[in-house]
Amino acid sequence: MKIKVCGITRREDLLKLVEYQVDYAGFIFYEKSPRFAGSKLDPRTIRETKEIKKVGVFVDAPLEQVRRTITDYGLDMVQLHGDETPGYCASIDIPVVKAFRVRTNISWDSIQPYIAVTDYFLFDTDAGNAYGGTGIKFNWELLNNYPYEHPFFLSGGIGPEQLNELLEFKHPALFAVDVNSKFETHPGVKDMEKVKPFTEQIQSTFLK
């Protein structure tokens, strides 16, 4: 299982993720988010950090803005968290994660058209107008009926207290865990004393 820590807004947190050998760092480029990276991290800092995969998170952004941000920040992957169409996803030249927000059920047929134009799915909690970072967990049992082999990231209110449950959730399509608000002292500031043991436990479990 890979690990993604999202909502990075500080260089020191990014460097700690590199030190801990975390697989992905997520940077939010949605201006309404309290974790908006565009006003807190300069492009060069992110672009020149090579030892971790950098994921830009967007919500219904103009395609040209996404392409410009990919170049300016040296992104390795984009995560699309809005109502982006399959055609929109197909227009991006680097790997794409398409996020779907889950409430009480999932329409598998509605996400099927995205399989051919994305590299991964991400399942997060539907919390109304909020796009991630809510700290609310959805019912993972809904994924037991996932009918595809397309790999996915699991997100939504995952914190240290979910570690054992996460390690026991042996879904064949589960590619990575995506964590955010449960590992913060306040929005955009990560609590590395929580991140380190969480990542170490996952890494040691899956390297056995």
TAQUI-V736334 format. One record per pair of residues at least 4 apart in sequence whose ideal C-beta (glycine too) atoms are under 6 Angstrom apart, sorted by the first residue. I is the first residue (numbers start at 0). GAP is how many residues later the second one is. Records with the same first field share a line. If there is no record, write none. Layout:
# TAQUI-V736334
I->GAP ; GAP
This chain:
# TAQUI-V736334
0->201 ; 205
1->21 ; 174
2->19 ; 20 ; 174 ; 196 ; 199
3->20 ; 22 ; 172 ; 174
4->12 ; 17 ; 174
5->20 ; 172 ; 174
6->21 ; 28 ; 126 ; 173 ; 181
7->5 ; 6 ; 17 ; 19
8->26 ; 28 ; 31 ; 179
10->34
12->177
13->11 ; 35
15->176
16->5 ; 8 ; 35
17->33 ; 34
19->176 ; 179
21->177
23->29 ; 31
24->27 ; 29
25->29 ; 31
26->10 ; 29
27->5 ; 7 ; 8 ; 9 ; 29
28->9 ; 27 ; 29 ; 40
29->29
30->5
33->153
34->152 ; 153
36->4
40->4 ; 5
42->4 ; 29 ; 30
43->4
45->8 ; 27
46->26 ; 27
52->23
53->21 ; 22
54->22 ; 24
55->13 ; 19 ; 22
56->22 ; 24
57->8 ; 22
58->22 ; 23 ; 72
59->22 ; 23
60->4 ; 5
62->28
67->4
68->4
69->5
76->17 ; 18
77->14 ; 18
78->18 ; 20
79->4 ; 18
80->18 ; 50
83->4 ; 5
85->27 ; 28 ; 31
88->7 ; 9 ; 28 ; 29
89->27
91->4
94->24
95->22 ; 23
96->23 ; 25
97->16 ; 20 ; 23
98->23 ; 25
99->11 ; 23
100->23 ; 25
101->4 ; 21 ; 24 ; 36
102->23
105->36
107->39
113->4
114->35
119->31 ; 33
120->29 ; 31
121->31 ; 33
122->29
123->8 ; 31 ; 32
124->9 ; 11 ; 13 ; 31 ; 32
126->7 ; 9
129->4
132->47 ; 48
134->22 ; 46 ; 47
135->21
136->19 ; 20
137->18
139->29
150->22 ; 24
151->21
152->23 ; 25
153->20 ; 23
154->23
157->4 ; 21
158->23
159->34 ; 38
161->4
166->38
178->4
182->7 ; 8 ; 11 ; 12
183->5 ; 6
184->4 ; 6
189->5
191->4
198->4
202->4
